[in-house]
């Protein structure tokens, strides 16, 4: 993974800068549980289907890698957001379990309650995690194709189409 991100060796990042651990061991499962809830879908009969575990793992790995290159304050902030999201189900949905231990359907209800709640600060907790995880989930490969994008990555060049008059459109 380090080679794919331009790092010369594991632990070294852009321009040789040492990369710190992005997610704490206690917040990594929270990010994974959030990714599972965010990427879950319904099948043709309307039943909830969990996302591919490998895909969720890749999303969290990308997220953790990026957080590892951030400042110490940013790493602390993102891990703090994840810790709060983990601990708030008793307050938001009256479930006395950690978010990562809720069943998938309840996790989705919890995240929806955070997003649609009356308290803007709680909504911002979710947005701070949901947007980066969604970007990593849908920026390439199958996730990108699900959005209707016709190239393998957002960095792929386009091929101009020929118009009827012989020029490029």
C-alpha positions in Angstrom: 0.0 0.0 0.0 2.9 2.4 0.8 4.2 2.0 -2.8 0.8 2.8 -4.3 0.7 6.1 -2.3 4.2 7.2 -3.4 6.0 6.4 -0.3 9.5 5.0 -0.7 9.3 2.6 2.3 6.8 1.6 4.9 6.4 4.4 7.5 7.8 7.0 5.2 5.4 9.2 3.3 5.6 12.2 1.0 9.1 13.6 0.7 10.4 11.1 3.3 8.1 12.5 6.1 7.4 9.9 8.7 3.8 8.8 8.9 2.2 8.4 12.3 -0.5 5.8 13.1 -3.7 7.3 11.8 -6.4 5.6 13.8 -6.0 4.5 17.4 -6.6 0.8 18.1 -9.8 1.6 19.9 -11.2 3.8 17.1 -10.3 1.6 14.1 -13.3 -0.7 14.8 -15.5 2.3 15.1 -14.5 3.5 11.7 -15.1 0.0 10.3 -18.5 -0.2 11.8 -19.4 3.3 10.5 -18.1 2.3 7.0 -20.3 -0.8 7.1 -23.4 1.2 8.0 -22.7 3.9 5.4 -22.1 1.4 2.6 -24.9 -1.0 3.4 -27.6 -1.4 0.8 -30.9 -3.2 0.2 -31.4 -6.1 -2.1 -34.2 -6.4 -4.7 -36.6 -7.7 -2.0 -35.8 -4.8 0.3 -33.7 -6.7 2.8 -30.7 -5.0 4.3 -27.4 -6.4 2.9 -24.1 -5.6 4.5 -21.3 -4.4 2.2 -18.3 -6.4 1.2 -16.0 -6.7 4.3 -12.9 -6.5 2.2 -14.1 -3.2 0.6 -14.9 -1.8 4.1 -11.5 -2.7 5.3 -9.9 -1.0 2.3 -11.9 2.1 2.9 -10.8 2.2 6.5 -7.2 1.5 5.5 -7.2 4.5 3.1 -8.9 6.7 5.8 -6.3 5.7 8.4 -3.4 6.2 6.0 -4.6 9.7 5.2 -5.1 10.6 8.9 -1.6 9.3 9.6 -0.2 12.1 7.3 -2.1 14.8 9.1 -0.9 16.9 12.0 -1.1 15.6 15.5 -4.0 17.9 16.2 -6.0 16.6 13.2 -5.3 13.0 14.2 -6.5 13.7 17.7 -9.6 15.4 16.4 -10.6 12.6 14.0 -10.0 9.9 16.7 -12.0 12.1 19.1 -14.9 12.3 16.6 -14.8 8.5 16.3 -14.7 8.0 20.0 -17.7 10.3 20.5 -19.7 8.5 17.7 -18.9 5.3 19.5 -20.2 6.5 22.9 -23.3 8.5 21.9 -26.0 5.8 21.2 -27.4 6.0 24.7 -28.0 9.7 24.3 -29.2 9.7 20.7 -31.2 6.5 20.3 -31.5 5.3 23.9 -29.5 2.1 23.2 -27.0 1.3 25.9 -24.4 -0.2 23.6 -21.4 1.1 21.8 -22.0 2.0 18.2 -19.6 -0.6 16.9 -21.6 -3.3 18.8 -25.0 -2.4 17.5 -26.5 -4.6 14.9 -26.2 -3.2 11.4 -29.9 -2.0 11.1 -29.6 -0.2 14.5 -26.3 1.3 13.5 -27.9 2.7 10.4 -30.8 4.1 12.5 -28.3 5.7 14.9 -26.3 7.3 12.1 -29.5 8.6 10.6 -30.6 10.0 13.9 -27.3 11.8 14.2 -27.6 13.2 10.7 -31.2 14.3 11.0 -31.1 15.4 14.6 -32.0 18.8 15.9 -28.5 19.4 17.4 -26.2 20.7 14.7 -23.1 19.6 16.6 -24.2 16.0 16.6 -24.8 16.2 12.9 -21.3 17.6 12.4 -19.8 14.7 14.2 -21.3 12.4 11.7 -20.4 14.6 8.7 -16.8 14.7 9.8 -16.6 11.0 9.4 -19.1 10.2 6.7 -17.7 12.4 4.0 -14.1 11.1 4.2 -15.3 7.5 4.4 -17.6 8.0 1.4 -14.9 9.6 -0.7 -12.7 6.6 -0.2 -15.6 4.2 -0.9 -16.6 5.9 -4.1 -13.5 7.4 -5.6 -12.4 4.4 -7.7 -13.2 0.9 -9.0 -16.6 -0.6 -8.4 -17.6 2.3 -6.1 -16.9 4.8 -8.8 -18.8 2.8 -11.4 -21.8 2.8 -9.0 -21.9 6.5 -9.2 -22.2 6.3 -13.1 -18.6 7.4 -13.7 -17.3 5.7 -16.9 -13.5 5.6 -16.1 -11.5 3.5 -13.6 -10.6 6.5 -11.4 -11.2 10.2 -11.1 -7.7 10.8 -12.2 -8.2 8.9 -15.6 -8.1 11.1 -18.6 -11.1 11.4 -20.9 -11.1 10.5 -24.5 -12.8 13.1 -26.6 -15.7 11.9 -28.6 -15.9 12.6 -32.3 -18.8 14.8 -33.3 -20.7 14.4 -36.5 -18.8 17.2 -38.2 -15.4 15.5 -37.7 -14.2 17.7 -34.8 -13.8 16.8 -31.1 -16.6 17.6 -28.7 
